[in-house]
Amino acid sequence: MAAAGDARFEVLDALGLCRLTRRTGDLDGAVPLRVAKACVPLLEGNAFGLQITLARPIEVRRRLGSLRAEPAGEHREALARAHRAALTRLVSQGFLAPEGAWHRALRGGLAWACRKGLGPPRLRLWTGLLVRPDPGLWLRVAGAANRRNALIEVSEAYLADDGAFVPLVVELRVRDEAPQRLQLEGEIGCIAPVLPDVQIEACSLADAPEVGRAHAAFYDAKYFAVKKGQVTRKYRRLVGGTAGGRNASAGEGSAGGESAGEGSAGPARVRLVVAGPAAPEITEVTEVTSAAGPDPVPWRGGARRLASIVVRNAVPFRATFDGHTLAVAPEAPRLADGAAAVERAFARTFGDDFLAANRGALWYLTKYFTPHPPGEPHFFVKPWAFTRTPPGWSSLLDGVHGDGYDVMRGVVATDAFFATPAVFHVRRLGAPIEVPEGAPLLRIVPIPRDLLRAGFREARFLDA
C-alpha cells in the first residue's frame, strides 16, 4: 500500500485483496496536453484522495434481479481460505465483535447484496481493509471519478470517528447496460479524510460584493484577449502553482473575519453566494457508517456536522458529440430568463456602470455553457452561484454521473477563486444526452487543503 503525505488515518490489510494507491494529476500522461498545462482544478481532482484498487479481479454476476460477486480466475479458492482465516483472526484480536453485525455480514463472503426500499439491488464488496480515521476526522468513500468503470456507480459513504477500526466496504450499483457478467479490475473507488466541522450559509450577491468584484477582476479584457490564442494560466498564478500547495492570506481573497479557518476554535463557515435562479441546496450528512455494522446509522455527534452543497441544473439542455463537434442545445427562453436574472443581481449590487465596464465577465457567466476545443467531448456548465471558503480551504467538486455523461471531479481553491464549474464528459457518440432542469450536477465538499494529499499509517495484527 502506498502511504503518502501526512498520515491522517490507519489502515489494516487483512486479506491482500485491495491496496490504496496514489494517482498522478495527469493520470500517467492520459489527459490532453492543454489540460496538463492549464487546468489545475482537474489535475487536483484526478489526484484527490487514495484510490481503492483491486489487486485481483472480481467477477460480478446479475441474474433474475440479484447480484453476486466472487474472485475471478485461479485465485478464487485461495482467497476464500484467506477470507475465512482473516475473519477468525479479526474476531480473536478484537477488531470485530464476535457475532456482531459486521461479523455476520462478512461471514457470508467477500460480497453480499442489499436493497434500499424499492430501488435496484446493490452489492457491498469488502475490500479486505479496515480503516480508522484520526480523532476529529471522518473518511469519505466515493467513486473513482475521472478514471472509472462507467458500468458501476459507487454510493457515497462517510465513516465517522468513533475510535474503532471499521471494515472498508464499497457499495456498488451495476448499470442496466452492463453485461450479465462484469469483471471489476483496478480502481473501484476513492477514500479520503474530511473535516466534519463545516457550516454553510447562503447569502445574496449584495451581501458579498467582494465575490462579484473578484469574478470581474479575473475575467477582465486581458483574460479574453490572451485566451483567444493560448491558455492563460491565470488560475494557476492566482493560487500559486497548485491548490494543494497554497496558503491563503488575508490579502489574497481570504474570508478574513467572516469565517473560522485553520487554527480556529469554531467550525469553518462557508458562504454560498447566490447570483441567479436555481440556488444550490445546502445539505448535511445525517448518516454514517460505524463499527456497529454495515448499515449506516444516524449521526449523533451533536455540534460536529459536515455540510455540503448540491448544485442542480438551471437550464434544460441537450448535447451531442460526433467525434469532432460538441453541440449544446439549451431551452433558449429559460437561458434568457436566467441570464437576465443574473444581470439584475449584478446591477442591483454594483450599478449599470459596473455592468458596462465588465461586459465580458458578465457574458462569460450568463451564457451558462462554455465548449472545449473541437475533438474534445467536454464542455462547462457555470452555476449562477459562488462558493467562498476560509483561508487554507478548498472545495472538492464531485460530479454526478448521468445517462451518457459524467460530470468530472475537480478541486478549486475557493478561498481565492469562487466559481465552481461542472465539467461534462460526454460518453455517448452521435445520440444526444439530455439533462433536465433540476438534475444534480455537483456535490461541493469544503475541505482543508492539508487533507487533499493526506496519507495513512499501516496498522498490523497484534500477533504480526
N, C-alpha and C positions, 0 to 999 in steps of 0.2 A: 504494500500500500504506500502511496506517495504522500507523505506528510510534508506540507509546505506552508510557509508563512507562520504567523504566531498561532500556536495551538489554542483552540477555544472549545474543543470537545474531545472526548475519549472514544476510541473505537476498539471493540473486542471482536476479532475474527474467529468465529467458532467453527467454520466449515471450509473456507477456501473457495467458495463459490463466486464471490464478488470482491472487487477491490475498489478503492476510491482513488480516482485519477484526476490530474490537473490538466485542463485544456490550455492550449495557446490561443491568444486572441484572434489569430488569423486561421485557426483550425488547421494547423500544419500546412499553411500555404493554399488552402482551398477557397479563400474569399477573393473576390475581384480585387485587382490591383488598386483601383480607385478607392475602394473601401479600406484597404490596408493603409493607404496614405492619409486618409482624412477622417474616417468615421469612427472616432474614439468610442462613442456610446455603444456601437455594435460590437467592437472589439472587446470592450469591457463586458458586454453581455455574453459573448462567447466564452470568456474566461471565468465567468462568475461561478463561485461555489466549487464543489467537488463532484465529479461525475460518478454515479453508481454504475460500475462497469462489470459485466459478466465475464468471468474467466473461462466459463464453459457455456455452450449454448443451451437454451431451454426451449423445448417444443411445447407450444400451446395448441390445444385441440378444442374445436367447437363442435358440439353435437346435440341436437334436439334442445337448444336453448341453454345448454350447460357449458361450462368451461373447465378444462383440466390442463395441468402443466406438469412436465417431468423433464429431467435432464435428457438431452439428446445424445445418441451415439454410445460409444463404448464406456463412457464414464457413469452410466446410469446406476449400475449395481454398486459400484464403489462409493458413489455419492450417497446412495441410500444407506449404506452401512455407516458412513461418516456422520450422516444426519442423526441416526439412532444413537451413536456414541456421543455426539455433541450434546444432545438433549440430556442424557444421563449425567454428563459432566456439568452442564449448566445448572441442573437441579441440585446435584450433590454439593456444589460450591456456592450455592445461594444466589446465583444470577437469575434464576427463575423459581417462583414459588411452586412447590410440588402440588399438582392437581389444580393449579391456578388457571385463569383464563388463557394466559399465554401458553402455558404448558399443554393444555388440552388442544389448543389450536395447532401448535407446531407438531404435536404428536401424530397428527394425521398426514404429515408430509410437508414438503417444501412450499406447497401452494394449495390454496383452497378457495372455493367460490363463495361470494357473498352477494347480496342484493339489497338495494336501498329502495324501499317502497315498491312501486310497480315498474321501476326502471330496469334497464338491461342488466344482466349479470356482470359482476366484476370479479377479477381474480386478484387475490392477495398473495404476493410472492415474497417469501422470506429470503433476504439476501445472504443469510448466514452471518450477518454482522449484528452486533449490539452496540448502541451508542448512548452516550451520556453527556449532555451539554454542561459547560461550566456554570457555576452559580450565577443567576441573573440573566442567562441567555436561554433562548429556545433554538430548536433546529427546525428548519423548513424543508420539507420534502416536496419536490415537484418534478415536472418532466425534464427531458434533456434539451428541450427548446430548439436552438438553431441548427443542431445536427442531431436528428432524432429519427426513430422508426415512426413514420407517419401513419401506420396502421394501428397504432395503440395510442391511448390517451392515459396520462398518469394523474391520479387525483391528488390535489394539493392537501398536505397534512402538516401539522405542527406538533413537535414533541416538546413538551414543557419541561422545565427544570423541576424535578422532584427528588433529585439526589440518587436516582437508581438508573441502572442500565435498562434500556428498552430495545427489544428486537427491532431492527430496521426492516420494515415491510413496505414494498412498493405495491400500491393498489392500481390495477390496470383495467381499462375498458378496451375491448377489441372492437374496432370499427366494423361496420356492416360490410364494407367492401373487401375485408381481409379474407384470405382463403381459409378453408376449414382447418388446415394445419399451418401454423405460423411459427417460424423459428426466430427466437429472440437471441441477438448477439450484441456484444459491445455495450455501448452506453444506453441504459434504460431509464435513467432518472438523474436527479441532481439533489444534493443535500448541502445546506449552508446555514451557519448560525445567524440569528437575527436578534435584535434587542426589543423586548416587548413593551418597553416604556415609551409609547408613542401616542400622542393625541393630535388629532387633525381638526381644524376648524375651517369652515367655509366663509368666505367674505367676497364682497364685490370688488371690481377693479378700482372703484372710487376709494375703497378702504385700504388699498395697497398700490398707490400710484407709482411707486418706485419700480414695481414689476412691469408696468406698461412702458415706462421710460427705458428700462433695460432691454425690453424687446425692440423698441425703436432704435436704440443705440447699436444693437447687434446687427439688425437688418437695415443698415444705412445704405446710402447710394454707393459707397465704395464697395460694400459687400457684393452687391449685384453686379457692379462693373467687373470685379475680379472673377466672379462666379461664371460669367459668360464664357471665359476661355480656360479656366482651370479651377481646381479645388482651392478653397480659400484658407483652410486650416485655422479659421478664426476661433472655432470652439476649442481646438487643441491649445492655442495660445492663451485663451481665456482661462482655462483650467490648469494651465501649467504642465502640459505634456500628456498626462493621463489622469483620469478622475481618481484612480486608486492611489495616486501619489501626492495629491494636492491637499494642502491645509488652508482653508479659507481664513481670511482676516476680515475685520470689520469694514475695511475699505474695498473689499472685493466682492460685494454683493452678499455679505453675510446678513443674518437676520438680526444682528445687533441685540438690543434688549427685548425684542419681541418673543424670542424663543429660547428655551433652555437647550444648550448644546453640550459638547463633551465636557465632562467635569462638573456639570450642574447637578444639583440635588434632585430636581424635579424631572418629570418626563419631558421628552423632546416634543416641542409644539411646532406643528407643521401647518402652513396656511395653504388652502386650496382657493385660488383666486379665480373667480368666475367672470368671464368676459363676454359671454354669449348664451344662447339657449342650450338645452340638454346638459345641464350641470352634472358633473360626475357625482357618483354616490360614495359617501363615506361609510365604510363597514368596519366591524371589529371581529376578531377571531373569538368565537364563543365556545368552540370545542377543541380539545387537544387529545393527543394520544399519549398514554402514560404506561407505567409499569403494571397498571391494573389489568390491562388486556388490550386486544387489538381493536376493539370498538372505541371510537372517540367518546370522550366524556366531557360534560360541561366544565369550563374553566372556572375555578373557584379562587382565583388569585387576588381578589379584591381590587386594589387600585392599579395593579400592573396589568396593562392592556396593550394589545397590538392592533392598531388601526391601519387601514389601507384604503386606497381609492380605486373604485371601479369606473373606468371610462367606457361609455357606450356610444354607439354610432349616432350622430346627429342628422345625417343626410342619407336617405336610402340611395343605393347605387348598384350598378353592375360594373364588372371589369372583365375584359377579355384579353388574353395574351396569345399571340400567334407565333411566338418564337422570335419575333423582331419588335413588334409594336405592342405596347400595353395601353389599351384604350379604356378610360374610365368614363362611364355614363351616369351621372347623378340625376336625381329628380331636380330639374332646374328651379322650379318655384321654391322648393324647400331650401336649396342652397342660397338662393337670392334672399329669402326671408332671414335666414341665419346670418348671412354676411351683413345685411342691413342692421340687425340687432347688435352685432359686434361693433360696427362703426358708431352706432348710437352710444354704446357704452364708453368707447374711447372719447367721443365728442363731449359727453357729459362730464368726463373726468378731466380732460385736458383742453377742450375748446376746439373750434374749427381750424384755427391756425396750426395747431399741432398736427391735425389730420393732413392738412395741405403740405406741411413740411416733411411728413413721414409717410407719404402715399405708398411707397414701395413696401414698407414694413407692414402696413395695414392690408395691402393687397396680398402679400405672402400668407398672412394669417386667414383672411376671409375667403380665399379661394379654396381652402379646406384640403384639397388634393394637390400633391406635387409628384410628378412622374420621375422615374430614373431614366438614364440614357437608354437608347434603343438596344435591344438584345437582353436587357435585364428584366426578370419577371417581378419587379419590385415597384412599389410606389408608397408615398407617405400619406397618412391622414393626420391632420394637425388639430387636436381638440381645441375648442374655444375656452380653454381654462389653463391656468398655470399652477405649478406646484413649487412652493418655497420651503426649503428645509433649513435647519440651524447650521451654523458653521461646522464643517467637518462631516456633514451628512450628504449622501447621495440618495437617489431613488432607483430601485430596481423596477424596470418596466417589463412585466412578464406578460407576453402576448397570449391572447385567447385564440385557439385554432377553430376554424370553421370548415364548411363543406367546400373543399377545393382550394383552401388557402391556409396559411399560417400568418399570425402576427408575431413578429420576431421579438426575442428578448434583448433588452438593452439596459445600460446603466448610465444615468445622467447625473452630473454634479449640480443638483438643484439648489445648492446654496449660491450659485453664481449664474446659472443658466436655467430658466424656469419652464421652458417648453418641454412637453412630454409626448413626442410624436409616436403614432402607431405605424410601424413599418410592415407593410404587407409583402408576403412572398406568395405569389400565385402558383399553385401546383398543377392546375388544370390547363390543358392546352386546347385552344380552339373554342371550347364552350365557355360561356361566361360564368363567373362566380356572382352570387347575389348576396348582398349584405343589407338586411332591413334596418330601418330605424330602431334604435334601442338595443341592437345586438352588442354584447360585450366585446370590447376590443383589447383592453389592457387592465391589468391589476398593478397599481403603483404601490410599492412597499418601501417606505423610507428606511434607510439602513446606514449606520455609521461606516465611513469609508475604511476604517481599520478592520472591519469584518469582511470586506469584499474578497480578500485573498487569505482569509483565515484558514489555518490547517488544523491538525488534530494530533493527539498523543495516542500511541498504540498501547492499549491495555493488554494484560496477559492473564491466563488462567492462574489460579492460586497455586497449582502444582507444576506450573511451567518452569 
